[in-house]
């Protein structure tokens, strides 16, 4: 079990800049900056191992780094994952103290434009060829 020697007052007194920027859209200008979610164990692991992987694989693309770190995480023994789980639990506790009543609310998805399927394209081609035959 992880022992915490921090007081609630000392946690609340620390001022951090939000990680996200406010939106420049007019309807969002009056909203407060978003509170970042607490980190899960994999994200903490990724933040620590990312620079090491980039150093050892110079010039590698970020999506390949993600694949390598994901495989490393899967191969880690249970006791290592437990360390990161404990750190995540501590972060969640500190997040709850700093932001009481926080509740994650996902953003609404914007409607996606549908791509025309290949059947629709072929249907349009066949219609146009029928119109020009005499």
C-alpha positions in Angstrom: 0.0 0.0 0.0 1.3 3.4 -0.9 1.6 5.9 2.0 0.7 9.5 1.3 2.2 12.3 3.4 0.4 15.1 1.7 -2.4 17.1 3.3 -5.6 18.1 1.5 -4.7 21.8 1.9 -1.2 21.3 0.3 -2.8 19.6 -2.7 -5.5 22.2 -3.2 -2.9 25.0 -2.9 -0.9 23.8 -5.9 -1.9 25.6 -9.1 -1.3 23.9 -12.3 -1.8 25.1 -15.8 -4.5 23.1 -17.6 -3.1 20.8 -20.3 -5.8 21.8 -22.8 -6.4 25.2 -24.3 -9.7 26.9 -24.4 -11.6 26.7 -27.6 -11.6 29.8 -29.8 -15.1 29.1 -31.0 -17.6 31.8 -29.9 -20.0 29.4 -28.1 -17.1 28.0 -26.0 -15.3 31.2 -25.0 -17.1 31.5 -21.7 -16.6 27.9 -20.7 -13.9 27.0 -18.2 -10.9 25.0 -19.3 -11.4 21.3 -19.1 -10.0 19.3 -16.2 -7.8 16.5 -17.5 -8.8 12.9 -16.6 -6.6 11.0 -14.2 -4.0 8.8 -15.9 -4.5 5.1 -16.2 -1.5 2.6 -15.6 -0.7 2.2 -19.3 -0.5 6.0 -19.9 1.9 6.4 -17.0 4.0 3.5 -18.3 4.0 5.0 -21.8 5.1 8.4 -20.6 8.0 6.9 -18.9 9.1 4.5 -21.6 8.5 6.7 -24.7 11.7 8.7 -24.5 13.7 5.5 -23.9 12.2 3.8 -27.0 12.7 6.8 -29.2 16.4 7.0 -28.1 17.0 3.3 -28.9 15.1 3.5 -32.3 16.2 6.7 -33.8 14.0 8.2 -36.5 11.1 5.8 -35.8 7.5 7.0 -36.5 5.3 7.6 -33.4 2.7 4.9 -34.4 5.5 2.4 -34.4 6.7 3.6 -31.0 3.1 3.0 -29.8 3.2 -0.6 -31.1 6.5 -1.3 -29.4 5.4 0.2 -26.1 2.1 -1.7 -26.3 4.0 -5.0 -26.8 6.4 -4.1 -23.9 3.4 -3.5 -21.7 1.8 -6.8 -22.6 5.1 -8.6 -21.9 5.6 -6.9 -18.5 5.2 -9.2 -15.4 2.2 -8.7 -13.1 4.3 -7.1 -10.3 5.5 -4.3 -12.7 1.9 -3.6 -13.8 0.9 -3.6 -10.2 3.4 -0.8 -9.5 1.8 1.3 -12.3 -1.7 0.4 -11.0 -0.8 1.7 -7.6 0.6 4.9 -9.0 -2.6 5.3 -11.1 -4.7 4.8 -7.9 -2.7 7.4 -6.1 -3.2 9.8 -9.0 -6.9 9.2 -9.0 -7.0 9.9 -5.3 -5.1 13.1 -5.7 -7.4 14.0 -8.6 -10.5 13.4 -6.5 -9.1 15.6 -3.7 -8.1 18.4 -6.1 -11.4 18.2 -8.1 -14.2 17.0 -5.9 -17.3 16.2 -7.8 -15.5 15.7 -11.1 -17.3 13.6 -13.5 -16.0 12.7 -17.0 -18.3 13.8 -19.7 -17.3 12.7 -23.2 -17.6 15.1 -26.1 -20.4 14.7 -28.5 -19.3 13.2 -31.8 -19.8 15.2 -34.8 -21.8 13.5 -37.6 -19.4 12.0 -40.0 -19.7 12.6 -43.7 -20.4 9.3 -45.4 -18.2 8.2 -48.2 -19.9 7.0 -51.3 -19.6 3.3 -51.6 -18.1 1.8 -54.8 -21.6 0.5 -55.6 -22.9 4.0 -55.7 -20.1 5.1 -58.0 -20.6 2.2 -60.4 -24.4 2.9 -60.4 -23.7 6.6 -61.3 -21.4 5.5 -64.2 -24.0 3.1 -65.6 -26.7 5.7 -65.5 -24.5 8.2 -67.3 -23.5 5.7 -70.0 -27.2 4.9 -70.6 -28.1 8.5 -71.1 -25.6 9.0 -73.9 -26.4 5.9 -76.0 -28.5 6.6 -79.0 
